[in-house]
Amino acid sequence: MYAKRLDNLPPYLFAQIDAIKAQKRAEGVDLIDLGVGDPDLATPAHIVDALCEAARDPATHHYPDYLGMIEYRKAVAAWYKNRFGITLDPAKEVLALIGSKEGIAHIPEAFVNPGDYVLASDPGYPVYKTSTLFAEGKCYNMPLLEENDFLPDYDAIPKNIVAGAKLMFIGYPNNPTGAVAPMKFFNETVEFAKNNDIIVVHDNAYSEISYDGYKAPSFLQASGAMDVGIETHSLSKTYNMTGWRIGMAVGNADLIGAFGRVKTNIDSGAFDAVQRAAIVALTGSQDCVAHACAIYQERRDALVAGLQSLGFTVHVPKATFYVWMKVNNSVEFTQRMINEAGIVVTPGTGFGPNGEGYVRFAITRPVERISEAIARMKEHNITGN
Ligand SMILES: Cc1ncc(COP(=O)(O)O)c(C=O)c1O
């Protein structure tokens, strides 16, 4: 009864973890959930107000423009100009997404033929691989290794795979490793893509969540990037709007145009009222973003200091709300954490084979809960020694 492609799909990690969490909660366990990357903070009030006002206007109740309201696309272009100094044509180089997951899931449909290779960061956001499978492409895992600062080594990819590759997925600031990429890496990526005729999809979902004065770049700032690539981004993490489902794909006009043709045949666009509220988010004061980052930074510092005090080796991430930590065995450690201490973390293997030996903490819970998690780990002798 099921299509073969369903057999090839790995189980969606977070759906599996949700089932274990539900079971533990039913047993009465007070879980500290540091598993999923969904901000616990509320969407800023001025954005919620804008949605309420827009939703009361019957003009928003109809089918939206397939590619996004032009006013929304103009707001995205203005935000990119202001934030990264990149000039985008709102009509041709910007597309509204129903969250960036939707974009990542559908982009290969426009470019990947059965049997084409897609190069995907590993560990990486699982949708890079599943979208490749849906398009009947073949996924090649580009290992993100600690000794390479969690950047892929293009020279290490076998020549026949590079020759058969049509598209690649990378993303910095990176989920799950928390790594950031220097412009040098993006420039090398453009060169690699041009030399080998590969389309680059850069996932920039976390560009605004950063610390210690670090500001993440856009891939499109690299010289020549507009010739070879698309960047996906969304309002989910920046404005605590994961439930609203609004994002954007920006970049090369031909690529955006082709992807728009796919979307026109799949969905009917994001709710206009959400797009109007997103315009307010992108064009209004950005103080709310700085405020959220200050909260995450305090949590990051508490978690990292706590884990170090327990003898673990942890990197202090400059961006994202993830802490990627070395352990002996990802799944065993994750199971111990939930079964003994009631703490949910994500096993690195859930992000691909190169995630083995790591777990990911999401700092999407208040600092008091993070401190309690450290206390519980100590109590249960879960240490790095
Ligand atoms: C790396 C990365 N890309 C994309 C997404 C998708 O986010 P959204 O669809 O909410 O924009 C996520 C969400 O967790 C993510 O971690």
PDBQT file of the ligand as one rigid body, heavy atoms in Angstrom, charges set to zero:
ROOT
HETATM    1  C1  LIG A 401      18.883  24.199  10.635  1.00  0.00    +0.000 C 
HETATM    2  C2  LIG A 401      17.412  24.439  10.513  1.00  0.00    +0.000 A 
HETATM    3  N1  LIG A 401      16.926  24.809   9.343  1.00  0.00    +0.000 NA
HETATM    4  C3  LIG A 401      15.627  25.023   9.166  1.00  0.00    +0.000 A 
HETATM    5  C4  LIG A 401      14.728  24.848  10.205  1.00  0.00    +0.000 A 
HETATM    6  C5  LIG A 401      13.272  25.041   9.919  1.00  0.00    +0.000 C 
HETATM    7  O1  LIG A 401      12.719  26.088  10.608  1.00  0.00    +0.000 OA
HETATM    8  P1  LIG A 401      11.389  26.790  10.142  1.00  0.00    +0.000 P 
HETATM    9  O2  LIG A 401      10.681  25.845   9.197  1.00  0.00    +0.000 OA
HETATM   10  O3  LIG A 401      10.602  26.983  11.379  1.00  0.00    +0.000 OA
HETATM   11  O4  LIG A 401      11.787  28.049   9.459  1.00  0.00    +0.000 OA
HETATM   12  C6  LIG A 401      15.187  24.455  11.446  1.00  0.00    +0.000 A 
HETATM   13  C7  LIG A 401      14.254  24.221  12.560  1.00  0.00    +0.000 C 
HETATM   14  O5  LIG A 401      14.549  23.683  13.573  1.00  0.00    +0.000 OA
HETATM   15  C8  LIG A 401      16.574  24.245  11.601  1.00  0.00    +0.000 A 
HETATM   16  O6  LIG A 401      17.084  23.867  12.768  1.00  0.00    +0.000 OA
ENDROOT
TORSDOF 0
